[in-house]
Amino acid sequence: MIRWSVKPPTVGRFSSTIYKNHFEYKDIYFPLEIIIKRNFENSVSVEKVTYTNLKFDFDFPEEIINFTIPENAEIKEVNW
């Protein structure tokens, strides 16, 4: 289990994230469960994400592997 927490200088706010039940694939560990808890002054928010049936080493369709932008596509540049 890996836990990450943030407590800003303002009173009443706190956030923590827990990464659990890791799955190892090629020396990389993927969390199968992520729990995010946010404490506010008058309430608590909890989000839980659970991954099941992970699949690795599957074949992507040819149109994904060799994707090309169509000649007539309008491309817009976005500055972040």
C-alpha positions in Angstrom: 0.0 0.0 0.0 1.2 3.5 -0.8 -0.3 6.5 0.8 0.0 10.1 -0.3 -1.3 13.1 1.8 -1.6 16.8 1.4 -2.4 19.3 4.1 -2.3 22.9 2.9 -1.6 25.7 5.4 -5.3 26.6 5.5 -7.3 24.9 8.3 -10.1 22.5 7.5 -8.8 21.0 4.2 -7.0 17.7 3.8 -6.6 15.2 1.0 -5.1 11.7 0.9 -4.8 9.1 -1.8 -4.2 5.4 -1.1 -2.9 3.0 -3.8 -3.6 -0.7 -2.9 -3.6 -4.2 -4.2 -0.7 -3.8 -6.7 -0.4 -6.0 -9.8 3.1 -6.6 -11.1 3.7 -6.6 -14.8 7.3 -6.5 -16.3 8.7 -5.0 -13.0 6.1 -2.3 -12.9 3.5 -2.2 -10.2 0.0 -1.1 -11.1 -2.5 -0.3 -8.3 -5.8 -2.2 -8.7 -7.5 0.0 -6.1 -7.2 3.8 -5.6 -9.0 5.6 -2.8 -9.1 9.4 -2.7 -10.4 11.1 0.4 -10.9 14.8 0.6 -11.9 16.5 3.9 -13.5 19.9 3.7 -14.6 22.1 6.5 -18.1 20.6 6.7 -18.0 17.5 4.5 -16.0 14.5 3.3 -15.7 13.2 -0.2 -14.5 9.7 -0.9 -13.8 8.3 -4.4 -12.8 4.7 -5.0 -11.5 3.4 -8.3 -11.2 -0.4 -8.8 -9.6 -2.0 -11.8 -10.5 -5.6 -12.7 -9.6 -7.9 -15.6 -6.4 -6.1 -16.6 -5.1 -7.2 -19.9 -1.5 -6.7 -21.2 0.2 -7.8 -24.3 -2.9 -7.7 -26.5 -2.9 -6.8 -30.2 -4.0 -3.4 -31.1 -6.0 -3.0 -34.3 -4.0 -2.0 -37.4 -5.8 1.4 -37.7 -4.6 2.3 -34.2 -1.0 1.2 -34.7 -0.6 3.0 -38.0 -2.9 6.0 -37.4 -2.4 9.0 -39.6 -4.2 12.3 -39.5 -6.5 12.6 -42.5 -5.3 15.2 -45.1 -8.4 17.3 -44.8 -8.4 17.4 -41.0 -8.6 20.8 -39.4 -5.8 21.1 -36.7 -6.0 23.6 -33.9 -3.0 24.4 -31.7 -3.8 24.8 -28.0 -1.5 26.6 -25.7 -1.5 25.4 -22.1 
